[in-house]
């Protein structure tokens, strides 16, 4: 599995909007669902630092993700610009491959 992780610091008072846009049923997940190989999105909310969030986007492979990004780059950028007003900052934590994932039954 291929995983992309982002960290966000959300503007005060915009938490609900952010969660709606970046959560598993949000605009980003809806956009990614159109891609072959998309497996889902998880949104994590900081406990000790409540304005901090992480998104975890899962794909079956880096090739699936890269193909999707290539085909839909302009739409990706448009959604990113629309959501920019919700955050103080965003940073790409990294892209990862899962290790030791149990085989599917």
JOBEL-V524767 format. One record per residue. N is the residue number from 0. RES is the residue in one small letter. SS is DSSP state (H for helix, E for strand, - for the rest). PHI is phi as a letter, one per 40 degrees, with the letter a starting at -180 (none if undefined). OMEGA is omega in degrees with one decimal (999 if undefined). Layout:
# JOBEL-V524767
[[N RES SS PHI OMEGA] [N RES SS PHI OMEGA]]
This chain:
# JOBEL-V524767
[[0 x - none -179.8] [1 x E b -173.8] [2 x E b 176.2] [3 x E b -177.7] [4 x E b 176.4] [5 x E b 175.0] [6 x E b -179.7] [7 x E b 167.4] [8 x E b -172.4] [9 x E c 178.5] [10 x - c 178.2] [11 x - d 179.4] [12 x - g -177.9] [13 x - b -174.7] [14 x H d -178.6] [15 x H c 178.3] [16 x H c 179.3] [17 x H c -179.4] [18 x H c 177.8] [19 x H c -178.4] [20 x H c -171.2] [21 x H b -179.7] [22 x - c -175.2] [23 x - c 175.7] [24 x - b -176.4] [25 x - c -177.0] [26 x H c 179.7] [27 x H c -179.8] [28 x H c 177.4] [29 x H c 177.2] [30 x H c -178.6] [31 x H c -179.3] [32 x - d 178.1] [33 x - c -176.6] [34 x - c 173.0] [35 x - c 177.1] [36 x - g 177.4] [37 x E c -176.0] [38 x E b 177.9] [39 x E i -179.7] [40 x E b 174.4] [41 x E b 177.6] [42 x E b 179.2] [43 x E b -178.6] [44 x E b -178.8] [45 x - c 177.0] [46 x - c -178.9] [47 x - c 179.6] [48 x - b -169.1] [49 x - c 178.1] [50 x - c -178.1] [51 x E b 178.5] [52 x E b 172.0] [53 x E b 169.6] [54 x E b 176.5] [55 x E b 179.0] [56 x E b -176.5] [57 x E b 177.6] [58 x E b 179.5] [59 x - c 179.4] [60 x - a 175.5] [61 x H c 179.9] [62 x H c 178.4] [63 x H c 179.9] [64 x H c -177.8] [65 x H c 177.6] [66 x H c 178.5] [67 x H c 179.8] [68 x H d -179.6] [69 x H c -177.8] [70 x H c -172.2] [71 x - b -173.9] [72 x H c -178.1] [73 x H c 177.2] [74 x H c 176.3] [75 x H d -179.0] [76 x H c -180.0] [77 x H c 178.0] [78 x H c 179.6] [79 x H d 179.6] [80 x H c 178.9] [81 x H c -176.1] [82 x H c -177.1] [83 x H d -176.9] [84 x H c -177.9] [85 x H c -171.8] [86 x E b 170.7] [87 x E c -179.7] [88 x E a 172.3] [89 x E a 178.3] [90 x E a 178.4] [91 x E c -179.8] [92 x E c 177.6] [93 x E i 175.4] [94 x E b -171.8] [95 x E b 170.5] [96 x E b 179.1] [97 x - c -178.6] [98 x - b 174.9] [99 x - g 177.4] [100 x - c 178.9] [101 x - d 178.5] [102 x - c 177.7] [103 x - c 177.8] [104 x - c 999]]
